[in-house]
Amino acid sequence: MTRRSPKRRASGGFTLLELLVIAALTATLLGLMAPMISRARASGEAAQCASNLRRLYVANALYAADNGCYVAAAPDIFAANLHRWHGARDSLSEPFDFSRSPLAPYLGGDRRLKTCPAFRRYRNERAANAFEASCGGYGYNYVGVGSQCYLRGYNPEGVARGMSPAMLRDPARTIMFADCAFPQPYGSPEYLIEYSFAEPYRFVDGDGNESSDSPLPSLHFRHNGAANVVWCDGHISRQKMAFSCDEQFRGFKVGWFGGRDNSLFDPY
């Protein structure tokens, strides 16, 4: 006796049950892959951010080689307040233009500062108070590197020039640039703006001494809870937030790492 062959499906298509099984398997695979894709994207963003910070370090080092000191963070903040390390503006109501930054000539052919790719998900550059929208999501150690505040005090003379590289006691332990941002409006934060200063834990007063008062933090831990930092010897590290000023800032991943002092900002 011969075995009868099963009938082939005339249409050659899938049954409803088979389609449901395929859809379920596809959804399961996508669910398993989504975290891996997210981690890969975050890793790529952190790597690009580190590259941006490295370019900033090199530009600042080249600037210092030509001028004898690092670029000033805000040389006229006590006067016209129209110049920053990341650009210049013609009036207080305008954002800064990075093409007019003292560092622009040292950033290669495009003379541009690239924005941290991860920061695009947090910022609101169209807000009326997004006045520092050209700093790329990076803040500068203005007390210990971008000024001579520890030497001359936080005053017009102290902010006029940056520190000389030779004056830094421990470059590998002194912050130069880091991921930064600032919640706005404070009291009921809704978004972040770019902020060009990496705020230390303590203010530096007009005599060059650390105050007992603290500014609001600006270090932004946006890379899976970590912030990229480039130090004054050129190495880059990722730092986890240790504490913040309050729950609102903590919710925006803005705070400080290290100890409750200025040891990582102080050039001496």
Secondary structure per residue as TSV (DSSP state, phi and psi in degrees):
chain	resnum	aa	ss	phi	psi
A	1	M	-	360.0	141.5
A	2	T	-	-100.2	141.6
A	3	R	-	-79.7	132.8
A	4	R	-	-76.2	131.8
A	5	S	-	-71.1	141.8
A	6	P	-	-66.4	148.6
A	7	K	-	-70.4	136.5
A	8	R	-	-80.0	147.9
A	9	R	-	-67.3	124.1
A	10	A	T	-59.5	-40.0
A	11	S	T	-81.0	-20.9
A	12	G	-	71.7	10.0
A	13	G	-	-94.5	-170.4
A	14	F	-	-100.0	149.1
A	15	T	-	-77.9	165.8
A	16	L	H	-60.7	-39.4
A	17	L	H	-62.9	-43.8
A	18	E	H	-62.5	-40.6
A	19	L	H	-63.3	-40.2
A	20	L	H	-65.0	-39.2
A	21	V	H	-65.0	-44.2
A	22	I	H	-62.3	-42.7
A	23	A	H	-62.8	-40.8
A	24	A	H	-66.2	-42.2
A	25	L	H	-63.9	-41.0
A	26	T	H	-63.4	-44.1
A	27	A	H	-63.0	-39.4
A	28	T	H	-64.4	-44.4
A	29	L	H	-63.7	-41.4
A	30	L	H	-64.3	-39.1
A	31	G	H	-63.2	-37.0
A	32	L	H	-73.1	-33.3
A	33	M	H	-82.9	-25.6
A	34	A	H	-55.2	-47.7
A	35	P	H	-62.4	-35.8
A	36	M	H	-67.2	-39.8
A	37	I	H	-64.6	-42.8
A	38	S	H	-62.5	-43.0
A	39	R	H	-65.7	-39.0
A	40	A	H	-65.1	-40.4
A	41	R	H	-65.4	-44.6
A	42	A	H	-63.0	-39.1
A	43	S	H	-64.1	-40.9
A	44	G	H	-65.5	-40.5
A	45	E	H	-64.6	-41.7
A	46	A	H	-64.2	-38.3
A	47	A	H	-67.2	-41.4
A	48	Q	H	-65.1	-40.3
A	49	C	H	-60.5	-44.8
A	50	A	H	-61.3	-37.6
A	51	S	H	-64.8	-40.5
A	52	N	H	-61.4	-43.3
A	53	L	H	-65.4	-37.0
A	54	R	H	-62.7	-41.4
A	55	R	H	-62.3	-39.4
A	56	L	H	-63.7	-42.8
A	57	Y	H	-60.1	-48.3
A	58	V	H	-61.1	-43.5
A	59	A	H	-60.6	-43.1
A	60	N	H	-68.5	-37.0
A	61	A	H	-65.6	-41.0
A	62	L	H	-66.9	-39.5
A	63	Y	H	-59.9	-44.3
A	64	A	H	-64.6	-37.1
A	65	A	H	-63.1	-33.9
A	66	D	H	-84.0	-27.7
A	67	N	H	-116.9	-6.0
A	68	G	S	82.9	-2.7
A	69	C	S	-156.1	159.8
A	70	Y	-	-68.4	161.0
A	71	V	-	-61.8	141.7
A	72	A	-	-73.6	137.7
A	73	A	S	-69.9	-43.6
A	74	A	-	-155.4	76.3
A	75	P	T	-65.3	-23.4
A	76	D	T	-119.6	29.3
A	77	I	T	-64.5	-23.9
A	78	F	T	-88.1	-3.0
A	79	A	T	-124.8	-109.4
A	80	A	T	-70.5	-28.9
A	81	N	-	59.0	47.5
A	82	L	-	-116.1	1.6
A	83	H	E	-130.4	137.3
A	84	R	E	-135.1	172.0
A	85	W	T	-62.3	-26.3
A	86	H	T	-103.6	16.6
A	87	G	E	147.6	-171.4
A	88	A	E	-139.5	163.2
A	89	R	-	-144.2	161.6
A	90	D	S	-94.4	-17.3
A	91	S	S	-150.8	163.0
A	92	L	T	-68.1	-17.2
A	93	S	T	-87.8	-3.6
A	94	E	S	-102.6	153.9
A	95	P	-	-75.8	164.2
A	96	F	-	-78.2	146.3
A	97	D	B	-106.2	113.8
A	98	F	G	-67.1	-24.8
A	99	S	G	-62.4	-16.0
A	100	R	G	-102.2	12.4
A	101	S	S	-74.3	144.5
A	102	P	T	-61.5	-21.3
A	103	L	T	-86.5	-16.4
A	104	A	G	-54.8	-43.7
A	105	P	G	-64.5	-15.3
A	106	Y	G	-100.0	6.7
A	107	L	S	-103.1	20.8
A	108	G	-	87.8	-167.9
A	109	G	T	-60.5	-38.7
A	110	D	T	-81.1	-16.2
A	111	R	-	53.6	33.3
A	112	R	-	-119.5	148.2
A	113	L	-	-97.8	123.6
A	114	K	-	-84.5	137.0
A	115	T	-	-76.0	142.2
A	116	C	-	-57.7	122.7
A	117	P	G	-62.5	-30.8
A	118	A	G	-71.6	-25.3
A	119	F	G	-72.0	-20.4
A	120	R	G	-60.8	-25.4
A	121	R	G	-79.5	-11.8
A	122	Y	T	-110.3	-32.8
A	123	R	B	-80.4	162.3
A	124	N	-	-129.7	86.9
A	125	E	T	-76.5	-8.8
A	126	R	T	-91.9	-4.4
A	127	A	S	-65.6	150.2
A	128	A	T	-61.8	-28.4
A	129	N	T	-101.9	19.5
A	130	A	-	-83.8	60.7
A	131	F	T	-79.1	-10.3
A	132	E	T	-115.4	39.8
A	133	A	T	-71.8	2.3
A	134	S	T	-104.0	6.4
A	135	C	S	-91.4	0.8
A	136	G	T	73.5	9.1
A	137	G	T	87.0	14.8
A	138	Y	E	-117.5	142.7
A	139	G	E	-118.4	150.8
A	140	Y	E	-107.7	142.2
A	141	N	-	-72.6	86.2
A	142	Y	T	-75.7	-23.2
A	143	V	T	-83.6	-34.4
A	144	G	T	-107.0	-16.4
A	145	V	T	-126.8	-45.6
A	146	G	S	-87.6	15.4
A	147	S	S	-160.3	178.7
A	148	Q	-	-117.2	38.6
A	149	C	H	-59.9	-39.8
A	150	Y	H	-70.3	-21.7
A	151	L	H	-92.4	-41.3
A	152	R	H	-120.3	-5.2
A	153	G	-	95.5	160.4
A	154	Y	S	-82.8	91.4
A	155	N	S	-158.0	176.0
A	156	P	H	-55.0	-38.0
A	157	E	H	-69.9	-38.6
A	158	G	H	-69.2	-29.4
A	159	V	H	-94.9	-4.0
A	160	A	S	-66.8	-31.4
A	161	R	S	-137.1	155.3
A	162	G	-	-81.9	174.7
A	163	M	-	-74.1	152.2
A	164	S	-	-77.6	137.8
A	165	P	G	-55.0	-33.6
A	166	A	G	-68.6	-16.5
A	167	M	G	-87.7	-8.1
A	168	L	-	-80.4	123.8
A	169	R	S	-69.2	-42.0
A	170	D	-	-140.3	82.8
A	171	P	G	-56.1	-34.0
A	172	A	G	-70.4	-13.0
A	173	R	G	-118.9	21.2
A	174	T	S	-123.2	119.8
A	175	I	E	-65.7	137.6
A	176	M	E	-105.6	-64.3
A	177	F	E	-128.9	154.7
A	178	A	E	-154.5	163.3
A	179	D	E	-61.3	126.9
A	180	C	B	-140.6	158.6
A	181	A	-	-168.3	171.3
A	182	F	E	-145.1	129.5
A	183	P	E	-69.3	140.9
A	184	Q	E	-140.6	146.5
A	185	P	S	-79.5	144.4
A	186	Y	T	-67.0	139.8
A	187	G	T	112.1	-43.2
A	188	S	S	-145.6	69.0
A	189	P	-	-57.4	137.2
A	190	E	-	-123.4	-20.7
A	191	Y	E	-160.3	173.2
A	192	L	E	-113.5	146.6
A	193	I	E	-114.8	159.4
A	194	E	-	-67.2	145.0
A	195	Y	-	-141.8	125.1
A	196	S	-	-91.8	1.1
A	197	F	B	-113.7	132.7
A	198	A	-	-85.8	101.9
A	199	E	-	-71.8	131.3
A	200	P	-	-75.2	177.5
A	201	Y	S	-76.2	-31.3
A	202	R	S	-122.4	145.0
A	203	F	-	-66.4	155.3
A	204	V	B	-109.3	128.1
A	205	D	-	-87.2	-175.4
A	206	G	T	-65.6	-13.5
A	207	D	T	-103.3	2.5
A	208	G	S	87.0	14.5
A	209	N	-	-103.9	150.0
A	210	E	B	-74.2	133.1
A	211	S	-	-82.6	167.2
A	212	S	S	-85.2	-7.9
A	213	D	-	-93.6	151.3
A	214	S	-	-114.6	140.9
A	215	P	-	-74.7	171.2
A	216	L	-	-73.1	143.3
A	217	P	-	-72.2	160.6
A	218	S	-	-137.0	-7.5
A	219	L	E	-65.6	128.3
A	220	H	E	-113.0	115.9
A	221	F	-	-94.1	70.2
A	222	R	T	-94.6	-8.4
A	223	H	B	-99.0	82.9
A	224	N	T	52.0	44.9
A	225	G	T	83.1	11.5
A	226	A	E	-126.6	154.8
A	227	A	E	-114.9	137.6
A	228	N	E	-80.2	138.1
A	229	V	E	-134.8	134.3
A	230	V	E	-109.4	130.6
A	231	W	E	-97.3	169.6
A	232	C	T	-73.3	-5.8
A	233	D	T	-97.1	0.7
A	234	G	S	97.0	-9.7
A	235	H	-	-80.5	154.9
A	236	I	E	-119.1	138.0
A	237	S	E	-136.1	163.1
A	238	R	E	-111.3	127.5
A	239	Q	E	-118.2	139.0
A	240	K	E	-90.6	146.5
A	241	M	-	-67.8	132.5
A	242	A	-	-96.1	-37.2
A	243	F	B	-164.9	167.9
A	244	S	-	-138.8	-175.0
A	245	C	S	-88.8	-30.9
A	246	D	S	-163.0	178.7
A	247	E	H	-70.4	-29.0
A	248	Q	H	-64.0	-47.0
A	249	F	H	-67.3	-39.8
A	250	R	H	-61.3	-37.9
A	251	G	H	-63.3	-28.4
A	252	F	T	-91.9	8.5
A	253	K	T	62.8	36.4
A	254	V	E	-115.6	126.2
A	255	G	E	-173.8	-144.5
A	256	W	B	-132.8	158.8
A	257	F	-	-118.7	171.4
A	258	G	S	81.5	-156.6
A	259	G	-	-92.8	176.0
A	260	R	S	-86.0	63.6
A	261	D	S	-161.6	-177.1
A	262	N	S	-102.7	20.6
A	263	S	T	-60.4	-28.2
A	264	L	T	-89.8	-4.0
A	265	F	T	-109.8	-30.4
A	266	D	-	-68.4	124.5
A	267	P	-	-72.9	-14.4
A	268	Y	-	-103.2	360.0
